[in-house]
């Protein structure tokens, strides 16, 4: 079989301060840079990515994967039209020149919003389907945080999603897509029966972690739901900082028996609704979180982790707010380290000064968010690095980071790790690159919501989620939604969205 393979990954926080420009996809950083043709396979090889898993599975089956393009960028605000049209154009051009195809596999996120399209993936699938016609199967893998739309369900032959958050099963999900293609072939190209259910409430990101309840039991149950007539079951928690009509959690089921598929979809949706209140989660202020961590750290052998979730670059934050850092410094949290702070200017200044030198720095808050000011401090340059290293943790496994000039500054008893590109703190190698072993810290402040848990929770005494400034508030009532569908609860058991707000209305 000849199968075209491509990928286009972006998670769009429509409230974030910075858009995803074409350059953000071409330069890479946490994920591989934009690649086309045969170079694509080398770019993604050995990395925990769905496309890498699918290609491996395809070759094991004797299929011929044909590369289109793969592109990904750190979550941010809208994908610019230039970026979307360029990358979509590369993929469509590859399809036009691929010759006869037996199938197409696409590694997508499911929560991409562009300047012109609320449903970026739906628009891409529409163009691919128009080019291929109705008969060529299109298999799609999606992020657990996909805002799945009816259009995605209609245009794709089947959708399959991650089941872990942290997303340690990305490559595994690509292999599961290959298994669905196996079944499609075995059944003579007969389409899948499918079911799609939208849940009526938004789930905060930190509450959707598959390592903690209530999400853990729900995700653990999915394998057992794949019974006779049911081939694939997915629960997408949705991406709540996306102000679009179809934001929110969904259940998608594919199989060979419509009655069985519907029954599983209804049962899983009911199980999720039964746990709605438990999805609200707990959170501390930055001041309370630091004070609590100091008290716990004094009698602990392992670090207390403070998750700076509201400035998570993995959810559209720029990773440059300094609310948590300022509290660590103010409370003189000995043995504390925070990372990664996005501040190219401070990293360059540190490199110019050199390791061991001291200087006056104005750290962070480069995004221009209202009320956010840089933290002005006297600091010593403890270490500098070139930002190039390979990740070893389960989430970023194999990712070849290129974060530009990096530096570790010591402010009193507190270390801050600075990078020149945005990426969430999801791997211990980010600290080791600058000579700091995270397991030896008393307190770790991490700009991440959940992905850090894959590599840091095993060394943590306790994990505390804190609310410091940033564009990814845990409380969705702080967001000025304008485009949500009516009747959607903004928080678990919370108030209802009133539906789209007319332009200019207050």
ABEGO torsion letter per residue (X at the ends): XBBBBBBBBBBBBAABABBBBAAAAAAEGABBBBBBEAAAAAAABGBBBAAAAAAAAAAAAGBBBBBBBBBBBBBBBBBBAAAAAAAAAAAAAAAAAAEBBABBBBBBAGABBBAABABAAAAAAAAAAAAAEAABBBBBBBBAABBBBAAAAAABABBBBBABOBBAAAAAAAAAAAAAAAAAAAAGGBBBBBBBBBBABBBBAAAABAABOAAAAAAAAAAAABBBGBABBBBBAEBAABBBAABEBBBBBBBABAAAAAAAAAAAAAAAAAAAAAAAEBBBBAAAAAAAAAAAAAABABBBBBBBAAABAAAGBAGABAAAAAAAAAAGBBGBBBOBBBBAAAAAAAAAAEBGBBBBBBBEGAAGBBGBBBBBBBBBBABBBAGBBBBABAAABGBBBBAEBBBBBBBEABBBBBBABBBBBABAAAAAAAGBBAAABABBBBBBAAAAAAAAAAABABBBBBBBBEABBABAAABBBAABBBGBBABBGBBBBAEBBBBGBX
